């Protein structure tokens, strides 16, 4: 489940309706969606998805549940096709020497991170000042110390 979805599902109560704009904002796969729906049903919470060509899909009805499952399967299929095409494109670009990957943004700030650490600043403060993650600060300091 997604980080913000868990608190939302924990918050809803019996008789509530969880409304989402699109199916892909709710779940990554059909099995994930069905698990979320099962959890909501146990809590007696309805689910509505607004973005099905302007119509509202309601999971309470058998027809709505069928339509939702079919649309979820199609969305999952489309996502897998997209990832497959992306993977093939990256492999082709690598073979042609055109793919360099993502620029190492935190690594470029290694001298600044080391300087701030030597001044006695903690990882959280360094991360905030340089707009990098705290984990990146720890990783860079560990690599420099080795």
DSSP file (Angstrom, degrees, kcal/mol; ACC not computed):
  #  RESIDUE AA STRUCTURE BP1 BP2  ACC     N-H-->O    O-->H-N    N-H-->O    O-->H-N    TCO  KAPPA ALPHA  PHI   PSI    X-CA   Y-CA   Z-CA
    1    1 A X              0   0    0      0, 0.0     2,-0.1     0, 0.0    26,-0.1   0.000 360.0 360.0 360.0 157.1    0.0    0.0    0.0
    2    2 A X     >  -     0   0    0     24,-0.3     4,-1.7     1,-0.1     3,-0.3  -0.456 360.0-112.4 -80.9 155.2    1.1    3.6   -0.5
    3    3 A X  H  > S+     0   0    0      1,-0.3     4,-0.7     2,-0.2    -1,-0.1   0.869 115.4  36.9 -58.0 -44.7    2.3    5.7    2.4
    4    4 A X  H  > S+     0   0    0      1,-0.2     4,-1.2     2,-0.2    -1,-0.3   0.674 109.0  65.1 -83.9 -17.2   -0.7    8.1    2.5
    5    5 A X  H  > S+     0   0    0     -3,-0.3     4,-2.7     2,-0.2     5,-0.2   0.893  93.5  59.8 -72.3 -39.3   -3.2    5.4    1.6
    6    6 A X  H  X S+     0   0    0     -4,-1.7     4,-2.5     1,-0.2     5,-0.2   0.931 106.3  45.5 -57.4 -50.2   -2.8    3.5    4.8
    7    7 A X  H  X S+     0   0    0     -4,-0.7     4,-1.9     1,-0.2    -1,-0.2   0.882 112.5  52.9 -62.0 -34.7   -3.7    6.4    7.1
    8    8 A X  H  X S+     0   0    0     -4,-1.2     4,-1.8     2,-0.2    -2,-0.2   0.928 111.4  44.8 -64.6 -43.9   -6.7    7.1    4.9
    9    9 A X  H  < S+     0   0    0     -4,-2.7    -2,-0.2     1,-0.2    -1,-0.2   0.870 113.1  51.3 -68.7 -35.8   -8.0    3.5    5.1
   10   10 A X  H  < S+     0   0    0     -4,-2.5    -1,-0.2    -5,-0.2    -2,-0.2   0.845 110.6  51.1 -65.5 -32.5   -7.3    3.5    8.9
   11   11 A X  H  < S+     0   0    0     -4,-1.9    -2,-0.2    -5,-0.2    -1,-0.2   0.858  87.6  93.3 -76.1 -37.7   -9.4    6.7    9.2
   12   12 A X     <  -     0   0    0     -4,-1.8     2,-0.3    -5,-0.1    33,-0.1  -0.236  60.3-157.4 -64.7 147.9  -12.5    5.7    7.3
   13   13 A X    >   -     0   0    0      1,-0.1     3,-2.6    31,-0.1    30,-0.1  -0.747  34.9 -64.5-121.6 167.0  -15.4    4.3    9.4
   14   14 A X  T 3  S+     0   0    0      1,-0.3    31,-0.2    -2,-0.3    30,-0.2  -0.249 123.5  23.7 -52.1 130.0  -18.4    2.1    8.7
   15   15 A X  T 3  S+     0   0    0     29,-2.7    -1,-0.3     1,-0.4    30,-0.1   0.221  96.4 120.9  94.5 -13.5  -20.8    3.9    6.3
   16   16 A X    <   -     0   0    0     -3,-2.6    30,-2.4    28,-0.1     2,-0.4  -0.302  54.9-139.4 -75.3 165.5  -18.1    6.2    4.8
   17   17 A X  E     -a   46   0A   0     28,-0.2     2,-0.6    -3,-0.1    30,-0.2  -0.992   5.9-147.0-127.1 123.1  -17.2    6.3    1.2
   18   18 A X  E     -a   47   0A   0     28,-3.2    30,-2.7    -2,-0.4     2,-0.5  -0.800  19.9-162.1 -87.3 123.2  -13.6    6.5    0.1
   19   19 A X  E     +a   48   0A   0     -2,-0.6     2,-0.3    28,-0.2    30,-0.2  -0.924  11.9 177.7-113.4 129.0  -13.4    8.5   -3.2
   20   20 A X  E     -a   49   0A   0     28,-2.5    30,-2.4    -2,-0.5    31,-0.3  -0.930  28.5-138.3-125.8 153.6  -10.5    8.5   -5.5
   21   21 A X  S    S+     0   0    0     -2,-0.3    30,-1.9     1,-0.2     2,-0.3   0.911  84.2  11.9 -77.7 -42.7  -10.0   10.2   -8.8
   22   22 A X    >   -     0   0    0     28,-0.2     3,-1.0     1,-0.1     4,-0.4  -0.969  66.8-124.8-139.3 152.4   -8.4    7.4  -10.8
   23   23 A X  G >> S+     0   0    0     -2,-0.3     4,-2.1     1,-0.3     3,-1.3   0.846 110.1  57.9 -64.1 -35.7   -7.8    3.7  -10.3
   24   24 A X  G 34 S+     0   0    0      1,-0.3    -1,-0.3     2,-0.2    48,-0.0   0.650  99.1  60.3 -73.7 -12.7   -4.0    4.0  -10.8
   25   25 A X  G <4 S+     0   0    0     -3,-1.0    -1,-0.3     1,-0.1    -2,-0.2   0.614 111.6  41.0 -82.1 -13.8   -3.9    6.5   -7.9
   26   26 A X  T <4 S+     0   0    0     -3,-1.3     2,-0.3    -4,-0.4   -24,-0.3   0.842 122.5  11.6 -99.9 -44.5   -5.3    3.8   -5.6
   27   27 A X     <  -     0   0    0     -4,-2.1    -1,-0.3     1,-0.1     3,-0.1  -0.966  46.7-148.0-143.3 153.0   -3.5    0.5   -6.6
   28   28 A X  S    S+     0   0    0     -2,-0.3     2,-0.3     1,-0.1    -1,-0.1   0.654  85.6  14.6 -92.3 -19.9   -0.6   -0.7   -8.6
   29   29 A X  S  > S-     0   0    0      1,-0.1     4,-2.4    48,-0.0     5,-0.1  -0.941  78.8-104.5-149.3 167.6   -2.1   -4.0   -9.6
   30   30 A X  H  > S+     0   0    0     -2,-0.3     4,-2.7     2,-0.2     5,-0.2   0.911 121.0  50.1 -63.0 -42.9   -5.4   -5.9   -9.7
   31   31 A X  H  > S+     0   0    0      1,-0.2     4,-2.0     2,-0.2    -1,-0.2   0.896 110.3  50.4 -64.6 -38.4   -4.5   -8.0   -6.7
   32   32 A X  H  > S+     0   0    0      2,-0.2     4,-2.1     1,-0.2    -1,-0.2   0.926 111.7  48.4 -62.3 -45.2   -3.5   -4.9   -4.8
   33   33 A X  H  X S+     0   0    0     -4,-2.4     4,-2.8     1,-0.2    -2,-0.2   0.920 110.2  50.5 -61.2 -45.4   -6.8   -3.3   -5.7
   34   34 A X  H  X S+     0   0    0     -4,-2.7     4,-2.3     1,-0.2    -1,-0.2   0.860 109.7  51.7 -64.2 -34.3   -8.8   -6.4   -4.7
   35   35 A X  H  X S+     0   0    0     -4,-2.0     4,-2.2    -5,-0.2    -1,-0.2   0.906 110.4  47.9 -66.1 -41.6   -7.0   -6.4   -1.3
   36   36 A X  H  X S+     0   0    0     -4,-2.1     4,-2.6     2,-0.2    -2,-0.2   0.920 111.9  49.8 -64.1 -44.0   -7.8   -2.8   -0.7
   37   37 A X  H  X S+     0   0    0     -4,-2.8     4,-2.7     1,-0.2    -2,-0.2   0.906 109.4  51.9 -61.3 -41.8  -11.5   -3.4   -1.6
   38   38 A X  H  X S+     0   0    0     -4,-2.3     4,-2.3     2,-0.2    -1,-0.2   0.913 110.1  48.9 -61.4 -42.7  -11.5   -6.4    0.8
   39   39 A X  H  X S+     0   0    0     -4,-2.2     4,-1.5     1,-0.2    -2,-0.2   0.927 112.5  47.8 -61.9 -45.1  -10.2   -4.2    3.6
   40   40 A X  H  <>S+     0   0    0     -4,-2.6     5,-3.1     1,-0.2     4,-0.2   0.891 110.6  51.8 -64.2 -38.8  -12.7   -1.5    2.8
   41   41 A X  H ><5S+     0   0    0     -4,-2.7     3,-1.3     3,-0.2    -1,-0.2   0.894 105.8  54.4 -65.5 -39.0  -15.5   -4.1    2.7
   42   42 A X  H 3<5S+     0   0    0     -4,-2.3    -1,-0.2     1,-0.3    -2,-0.2   0.862 112.2  44.8 -60.4 -34.8  -14.5   -5.5    6.1
   43   43 A X  T 3<5S-     0   0    0     -4,-1.5    -1,-0.3    -5,-0.2    -2,-0.2   0.433 116.4-119.3 -87.1   0.6  -14.8   -2.0    7.5
   44   44 A X  T < 5 +     0   0    0     -3,-1.3   -29,-2.7     1,-0.2     2,-0.4   0.911  64.5 146.0  59.0  46.1  -18.1   -1.5    5.6
   45   45 A X      < -     0   0    0     -5,-3.1    -1,-0.2   -31,-0.2   -28,-0.2  -0.944  42.4-136.8-114.8 132.5  -16.7    1.3    3.6
   46   46 A X  E     -a   17   0A   0    -30,-2.4   -28,-3.2    -2,-0.4     2,-0.4  -0.493  12.1-145.0 -84.3 157.6  -17.7    2.0    0.0
   47   47 A X  E     -a   18   0A   0    -30,-0.2    12,-1.9    -2,-0.2     2,-0.4  -0.990  14.1-174.5-124.9 131.4  -15.3    2.9   -2.7
   48   48 A X  E     -aB  19  58A   0    -30,-2.7   -28,-2.5    -2,-0.4     2,-0.5  -0.993   8.9-162.5-126.9 135.4  -16.0    5.3   -5.6
   49   49 A X  E     -aB  20  57A   0      8,-1.5     8,-1.8    -2,-0.4     3,-0.2  -0.976   3.3-167.1-117.2 121.8  -13.7    6.0   -8.5
   50   50 A X  E     +     0   0A   0    -30,-2.4     2,-1.2    -2,-0.5     4,-0.3   0.769  66.9  74.0 -82.9 -28.0  -14.6    9.1  -10.4
   51   51 A X  E     +     0   0A   0    -30,-1.9     2,-0.4   -31,-0.3   -28,-0.2  -0.393  51.0 116.8 -97.4  60.6  -12.5    8.9  -13.6
   52   52 A X  E >  S- B   0  55A   0     -2,-1.2     3,-1.8     3,-1.1    -1,-0.1  -0.657 108.4 -59.5-117.0  73.3  -14.2    6.3  -15.7
   53   53 A X  T 3  S-     0   0    0     -2,-0.4    -2,-0.1     1,-0.3     3,-0.1   0.881 105.1 -50.5  53.9  43.7  -15.2    8.6  -18.6
   54   54 A X  T 3  S+     0   0    0     -4,-0.3    -1,-0.3     1,-0.3     2,-0.2   0.225 115.7 112.4  85.4 -16.1  -17.3   10.8  -16.3
   55   55 A X  E <   -B   52   0A   0     -3,-1.8    -3,-1.1     1,-0.0     2,-0.5  -0.536  65.5-124.4 -89.7 159.7  -19.2    7.9  -14.8
   56   56 A X  E     -     0   0A   0     -2,-0.2     2,-0.5    -5,-0.1    -6,-0.2  -0.889  16.0-151.0-104.7 128.7  -18.9    6.9  -11.2
   57   57 A X  E     -B   49   0A   0     -8,-1.8    -8,-1.5    -2,-0.5     2,-0.5  -0.878  10.3-163.5-100.5 127.1  -18.0    3.2  -10.4
   58   58 A X  E >   -B   48   0A   0     -2,-0.5     3,-0.7   -10,-0.2     6,-0.2  -0.946  12.8-155.0-114.5 124.0  -19.4    2.0   -7.1
   59   59 A X  T 3  S+     0   0    0    -12,-1.9     6,-0.1    -2,-0.5    -1,-0.1   0.541  83.6  78.2 -77.9  -5.9  -17.9   -1.2   -5.6
   60   60 A X  T 3  S+     0   0    0    -13,-0.3    -1,-0.2     4,-0.1     2,-0.2   0.888  85.1  68.1 -70.5 -36.9  -21.0   -2.0   -3.6
   61   61 A X  S <> S-     0   0    0     -3,-0.7     4,-2.3     1,-0.1     5,-0.2  -0.551  85.2-127.7 -83.9 148.8  -22.9   -3.3   -6.6
   62   62 A X  H  > S+     0   0    0      1,-0.2     4,-2.3     2,-0.2     5,-0.2   0.876 111.6  52.0 -60.1 -37.9  -21.8   -6.6   -8.3
   63   63 A X  H  > S+     0   0    0      2,-0.2     4,-2.7     1,-0.2    -1,-0.2   0.915 109.7  48.6 -65.8 -42.5  -21.7   -4.8  -11.7
   64   64 A X  H  > S+     0   0    0      2,-0.2     4,-2.5     1,-0.2    -2,-0.2   0.899 111.1  50.4 -63.2 -40.6  -19.5   -2.0  -10.3
   65   65 A X  H  X S+     0   0    0     -4,-2.3     4,-2.2     2,-0.2    -2,-0.2   0.905 111.8  47.9 -64.3 -42.3  -17.2   -4.6   -8.8
   66   66 A X  H  X S+     0   0    0     -4,-2.3     4,-2.4     2,-0.2    -2,-0.2   0.940 113.2  47.4 -62.9 -48.2  -16.9   -6.5  -12.1
   67   67 A X  H  X S+     0   0    0     -4,-2.7     4,-2.7     1,-0.2     5,-0.2   0.906 111.8  50.8 -60.7 -42.7  -16.3   -3.3  -14.0
   68   68 A X  H  X S+     0   0    0     -4,-2.5     4,-2.3     2,-0.2    -1,-0.2   0.907 110.1  49.0 -62.5 -43.2  -13.7   -2.2  -11.5
   69   69 A X  H  X S+     0   0    0     -4,-2.2     4,-2.1     2,-0.2    -1,-0.2   0.906 113.3  47.1 -64.2 -41.8  -11.8   -5.5  -11.7
   70   70 A X  H  X S+     0   0    0     -4,-2.4     4,-2.1     2,-0.2    -2,-0.2   0.923 113.3  47.6 -66.2 -44.2  -11.8   -5.5  -15.5
   71   71 A X  H  X S+     0   0    0     -4,-2.7     4,-2.6     1,-0.2    -2,-0.2   0.872 111.0  52.4 -65.8 -36.0  -10.6   -1.9  -15.6
   72   72 A X  H  X S+     0   0    0     -4,-2.3     4,-2.6    -5,-0.2    -1,-0.2   0.909 108.4  50.2 -64.8 -42.1   -7.9   -2.6  -13.1
   73   73 A X  H  X S+     0   0    0     -4,-2.1     4,-2.2     2,-0.2    -2,-0.2   0.897 112.0  47.8 -63.5 -40.0   -6.7   -5.6  -15.2
   74   74 A X  H  X S+     0   0    0     -4,-2.1     4,-2.6     2,-0.2    -2,-0.2   0.917 111.9  49.5 -67.1 -42.7   -6.5   -3.4  -18.2
   75   75 A X  H  X S+     0   0    0     -4,-2.6     4,-2.2     2,-0.2    -2,-0.2   0.901 111.8  48.7 -62.5 -40.9   -4.7   -0.6  -16.3
   76   76 A X  H  X S+     0   0    0     -4,-2.6     4,-2.3     2,-0.2    -1,-0.2   0.904 111.0  50.9 -65.2 -40.8   -2.2   -3.2  -15.0
   77   77 A X  H  X S+     0   0    0     -4,-2.2     4,-2.2     2,-0.2    -2,-0.2   0.924 110.5  48.9 -61.1 -46.2   -1.7   -4.5  -18.5
   78   78 A X  H  X S+     0   0    0     -4,-2.6     4,-2.4     1,-0.2    -2,-0.2   0.899 110.9  50.4 -61.8 -41.3   -1.0   -1.1  -19.9
   79   79 A X  H  X S+     0   0    0     -4,-2.2     4,-2.5     1,-0.2    -1,-0.2   0.913 110.0  49.4 -64.3 -42.5    1.5   -0.3  -17.2
   80   80 A X  H  X S+     0   0    0     -4,-2.3     4,-2.2     2,-0.2    -1,-0.2   0.886 110.7  50.5 -65.6 -37.6    3.4   -3.5  -17.8
   81   81 A X  H  X S+     0   0    0     -4,-2.2     4,-2.6     2,-0.2    -2,-0.2   0.924 110.5  49.8 -63.2 -43.8    3.5   -2.8  -21.5
   82   82 A X  H  X S+     0   0    0     -4,-2.4     4,-2.4     1,-0.2    -2,-0.2   0.914 111.5  48.1 -61.3 -44.1    4.8    0.7  -20.8
   83   83 A X  H  X S+     0   0    0     -4,-2.5     4,-2.5     2,-0.2    -1,-0.2   0.877 111.1  51.4 -65.3 -37.1    7.5   -0.7  -18.4
   84   84 A X  H  X S+     0   0    0     -4,-2.2     4,-2.4     2,-0.2    -2,-0.2   0.928 111.4  46.4 -65.0 -45.1    8.5   -3.3  -21.0
   85   85 A X  H  X S+     0   0    0     -4,-2.6     4,-2.4     1,-0.2    -2,-0.2   0.895 112.6  51.1 -63.8 -39.3    8.8   -0.6  -23.8
   86   86 A X  H  X S+     0   0    0     -4,-2.4     4,-2.4     2,-0.2    -2,-0.2   0.922 109.8  49.3 -63.1 -44.3   10.8    1.6  -21.4
   87   87 A X  H  X S+     0   0    0     -4,-2.5     4,-2.4     1,-0.2    -2,-0.2   0.911 112.1  48.3 -61.7 -43.6   13.2   -1.3  -20.5
   88   88 A X  H  X S+     0   0    0     -4,-2.4     4,-2.4     1,-0.2    -1,-0.2   0.902 111.1  51.0 -64.0 -41.0   13.7   -2.1  -24.2
   89   89 A X  H  X S+     0   0    0     -4,-2.4     4,-2.5     2,-0.2    -2,-0.2   0.896 110.7  48.1 -63.7 -41.0   14.4    1.6  -24.9
   90   90 A X  H  X S+     0   0    0     -4,-2.4     4,-2.6     2,-0.2    -2,-0.2   0.915 111.1  50.6 -65.7 -43.2   16.9    1.9  -22.2
   91   91 A X  H  X S+     0   0    0     -4,-2.4     4,-2.3     2,-0.2    -2,-0.2   0.913 112.3  47.3 -61.0 -42.7   18.7   -1.3  -23.3
   92   92 A X  H  X S+     0   0    0     -4,-2.4     4,-1.8     2,-0.2    -2,-0.2   0.920 112.4  48.9 -64.2 -44.5   18.8    0.1  -26.9
   93   93 A X  H  <>S+     0   0    0     -4,-2.5     5,-2.9     1,-0.2     6,-1.0   0.880 111.4  50.0 -64.4 -37.6   20.1    3.4  -25.7
   94   94 A X  H ><5S+     0   0    0     -4,-2.6     3,-1.2     4,-0.2    -1,-0.2   0.917 109.0  51.7 -64.9 -42.9   22.8    1.7  -23.6
   95   95 A X  H 3<5S+     0   0    0     -4,-2.3    -1,-0.2     1,-0.3    -2,-0.2   0.842 112.1  46.6 -62.4 -33.3   23.9   -0.4  -26.5
   96   96 A X  T 3<5S-     0   0    0     -4,-1.8    -1,-0.3    -5,-0.1    -2,-0.2   0.446 115.5-117.6 -88.2  -0.7   24.2    2.7  -28.6
   97   97 A X  T < 5S+     0   0    0     -3,-1.2    -3,-0.2    -4,-0.3    -2,-0.1   0.691  86.1 111.4  75.1  19.4   26.1    4.5  -25.8
   98   98 A X      < +     0   0    0     -5,-2.9     2,-0.6    -6,-0.2    -4,-0.2   0.566  50.8  87.9-100.1 -11.0   23.5    7.2  -25.4
   99   99 A X        +     0   0    0     -6,-1.0    -2,-0.1     1,-0.1    -9,-0.0  -0.797  36.9 161.0 -97.6 123.2   22.1    6.2  -22.0
  100  100 A X        -     0   0    0     -2,-0.6    -1,-0.1     1,-0.2     2,-0.0   0.514  39.8-136.5-114.3 -10.2   23.9    7.7  -19.0
  101  101 A X        -     0   0    0      2,-0.1    -1,-0.2     3,-0.0     2,-0.2  -0.251  49.1 -26.2  81.0-174.4   21.2    7.2  -16.3
  102  102 A X  S    S-     0   0    0      1,-0.1     2,-0.2    -2,-0.0     0, 0.0  -0.508  71.0-108.0 -76.8 141.1   20.2    9.7  -13.7
  103  103 A X        -     0   0    0     -2,-0.2     2,-1.8     1,-0.1     3,-0.2  -0.482  30.9-117.2 -67.7 134.5   22.7   12.3  -12.6
  104  104 A X     >  +     0   0    0      1,-0.2     4,-1.5    -2,-0.2    -1,-0.1  -0.536  40.9 175.2 -75.7  85.8   24.1   11.6   -9.1
  105  105 A X  T  4 S+     0   0    0     -2,-1.8     4,-0.4     1,-0.2    -1,-0.2   0.898  74.5  43.2 -64.3 -44.9   22.7   14.8   -7.5
  106  106 A X  T >4 S+     0   0    0      1,-0.2     3,-1.6     2,-0.2    -1,-0.2   0.903 110.0  56.7 -70.2 -39.6   23.8   14.1   -3.9
  107  107 A X  G >4 S+     0   0    0      1,-0.3     3,-1.6     2,-0.2    -1,-0.2   0.827  98.3  62.0 -61.3 -31.1   27.2   12.7   -4.9
  108  108 A X  G 3< S+     0   0    0     -4,-1.5     3,-0.3     1,-0.3    -1,-0.3   0.720 101.6  53.8 -66.4 -19.4   27.9   16.0   -6.6
  109  109 A X  G <> S+     0   0    0     -3,-1.6     4,-2.5    -4,-0.4    -1,-0.3   0.194  72.8 115.8 -99.9  15.8   27.6   17.7   -3.2
  110  110 A X  H <> S+     0   0    0     -3,-1.6     4,-2.7     1,-0.2     5,-0.2   0.900  73.8  51.0 -53.4 -48.5   30.1   15.4   -1.5
  111  111 A X  H  > S+     0   0    0     -3,-0.3     4,-2.3     1,-0.2    -1,-0.2   0.911 112.6  46.5 -59.7 -40.2   32.6   18.3   -0.7
  112  112 A X  H  > S+     0   0    0      2,-0.2     4,-2.5     1,-0.2    -1,-0.2   0.896 112.3  50.7 -66.6 -39.8   29.9   20.4    0.9
  113  113 A X  H  X S+     0   0    0     -4,-2.5     4,-2.3     2,-0.2    -2,-0.2   0.930 111.8  46.7 -63.4 -46.0   28.5   17.5    2.9
  114  114 A X  H  X S+     0   0    0     -4,-2.7     4,-2.4    -5,-0.2    -2,-0.2   0.909 112.2  51.2 -63.3 -42.5   32.0   16.6    4.3
  115  115 A X  H  X S+     0   0    0     -4,-2.3     4,-1.2    -5,-0.2    -2,-0.2   0.932 112.3  45.1 -61.2 -47.5   32.6   20.3    5.1
  116  116 A X  H  <>S+     0   0    0     -4,-2.5     5,-2.0     1,-0.2    -1,-0.2   0.871 112.6  51.7 -66.0 -36.5   29.4   20.7    7.0
  117  117 A X  H ><5S+     0   0    0     -4,-2.3     3,-1.5     1,-0.2    -1,-0.2   0.897 107.6  52.5 -66.1 -39.7   29.9   17.3    8.8
  118  118 A X  H 3<5S+     0   0    0     -4,-2.4    -1,-0.2     1,-0.3    -2,-0.2   0.762 102.2  60.1 -67.4 -24.0   33.4   18.5    9.9
  119  119 A X  T 3<5S-     0   0    0     -4,-1.2    -1,-0.3    -5,-0.2    -2,-0.2   0.516 124.9-105.8 -79.0  -4.9   31.8   21.6   11.3
  120  120 A X  T < 5 +     0   0    0     -3,-1.5    -3,-0.2     1,-0.3     2,-0.2   0.536  69.1 147.9  95.6   7.6   29.8   19.3   13.6
  121  121 A X      < -     0   0    0     -5,-2.0    -1,-0.3     1,-0.1     2,-0.1  -0.492  45.7-118.3 -75.8 146.9   26.4   19.6   11.9
  122  122 A X     >  -     0   0    0     -2,-0.2     4,-2.4     1,-0.1     5,-0.2  -0.331  24.8-105.7 -80.5 166.0   24.2   16.5   12.0
  123  123 A X  H  > S+     0   0    0      1,-0.2     4,-2.8     2,-0.2     5,-0.2   0.860 118.0  54.3 -61.1 -38.7   22.9   14.6    9.0
  124  124 A X  H  > S+     0   0    0      2,-0.2     4,-2.1     1,-0.2    -1,-0.2   0.917 110.8  45.1 -63.7 -43.1   19.4   16.0    9.2
  125  125 A X  H  > S+     0   0    0      2,-0.2     4,-2.6     1,-0.2    -2,-0.2   0.918 114.2  49.0 -66.7 -44.0   20.6   19.6    9.2
  126  126 A X  H  X S+     0   0    0     -4,-2.4     4,-2.4     1,-0.2    -2,-0.2   0.937 111.1  50.2 -60.5 -46.9   23.0   18.9    6.3
  127  127 A X  H  X>S+     0   0    0     -4,-2.8     5,-2.0     1,-0.2     4,-0.8   0.910 112.5  46.9 -59.3 -43.3   20.3   17.1    4.3
  128  128 A X  H  <5S+     0   0    0     -4,-2.1     3,-0.5     1,-0.2    -1,-0.2   0.921 113.0  48.3 -66.7 -44.0   17.9   20.0    4.8
  129  129 A X  H  <5S+     0   0    0     -4,-2.6    -1,-0.2     1,-0.2    -2,-0.2   0.873 120.5  36.1 -64.3 -37.7   20.5   22.7    3.9
  130  130 A X  H  <5S-     0   0    0     -4,-2.4    -1,-0.2    -5,-0.2    -2,-0.2   0.406 106.4-121.4-100.2   2.3   21.7   20.9    0.8
  131  131 A X  T  <5S+     0   0    0     -4,-0.8     2,-0.3    -3,-0.5    -3,-0.2   0.922  71.3 120.2  57.4  48.1   18.3   19.5   -0.3
  132  132 A X      < -     0   0    0     -5,-2.0    -1,-0.2    -6,-0.2     2,-0.1  -0.849  69.4 -88.5-129.0 169.0   19.3   15.9   -0.3
  133  133 A X     >  -     0   0    0     -2,-0.3     4,-1.7     1,-0.1     5,-0.1  -0.450  27.6-124.4 -78.6 154.4   18.0   13.0    1.7
  134  134 A X  H  > S+     0   0    0      1,-0.2     4,-2.3     2,-0.2     5,-0.2   0.873 113.4  57.7 -62.5 -37.4   19.4   12.1    5.1
  135  135 A X  H  > S+     0   0    0      1,-0.2     4,-2.6     2,-0.2    -1,-0.2   0.886 103.8  52.6 -61.3 -38.2   20.2    8.6    3.8
  136  136 A X  H  > S+     0   0    0      2,-0.2     4,-2.7     1,-0.2     5,-0.2   0.898 107.2  52.1 -64.0 -40.0   22.4   10.2    1.1
  137  137 A X  H  X S+     0   0    0     -4,-1.7     4,-2.5     2,-0.2     5,-0.2   0.949 111.9  45.5 -61.0 -48.5   24.3   12.2    3.7
  138  138 A X  H  X S+     0   0    0     -4,-2.3     4,-2.3     1,-0.2    -2,-0.2   0.913 113.2  50.8 -60.3 -43.2   25.0    9.0    5.7
  139  139 A X  H  X S+     0   0    0     -4,-2.6     4,-2.3     2,-0.2    -2,-0.2   0.921 112.2  45.9 -62.1 -45.0   26.0    7.1    2.6
  140  140 A X  H  X S+     0   0    0     -4,-2.7     4,-2.3     2,-0.2    -1,-0.2   0.916 113.1  49.1 -66.7 -43.3   28.4    9.7    1.4
  141  141 A X  H  X S+     0   0    0     -4,-2.5     4,-1.9    -5,-0.2    -1,-0.2   0.867 111.3  50.5 -64.9 -35.1   30.0   10.2    4.8
  142  142 A X  H  X S+     0   0    0     -4,-2.3     4,-1.3    -5,-0.2    -1,-0.2   0.922 111.4  48.0 -66.3 -43.8   30.4    6.4    5.1
  143  143 A X  H  < S+     0   0    0     -4,-2.3    -2,-0.2     1,-0.2    -1,-0.2   0.874 112.0  49.4 -64.9 -37.8   32.0    6.2    1.6
  144  144 A X  H  < S+     0   0    0     -4,-2.3    -1,-0.2     1,-0.2    -2,-0.2   0.874 110.2  51.1 -69.5 -37.2   34.4    9.1    2.5
  145  145 A X  H  <        0   0    0     -4,-1.9    -1,-0.2     1,-0.2    -2,-0.2   0.761 360.0 360.0 -71.3 -24.8   35.4    7.5    5.8
  146  146 A X     <        0   0    0     -4,-1.3    -1,-0.2    -5,-0.1    -2,-0.2   0.478 360.0 360.0 -77.3 360.0   36.2    4.2    4.1
